[in-house]
């Protein structure tokens, strides 16, 4: 269940910082009863950014595959071995 707090509680910075680290999920901030902001720990943010980057790379790979931009795995390994003298 998402953690939701009113904007007036942002004054409690130490408590919110602890909540961010303990929950390891975003905390939603409301203003006048409506969603306004989201805060999270640096660790949670970095994990989210890494996950987004992985999804972007997978999507790019899928598009390359659909457009026929593929190579045979055995040929690719042979090229790498030759390039690095393995």
Secondary structure, DSSP 8 states (H G I E B T S, - for coil): --EEEEGGGGG-HHHHHHHHHHH-S-EEEEETTEEEEEE--HHHHHHHHHHHHHHHHHHHHHHHHHTT----HHHHHHHHHHHHT-
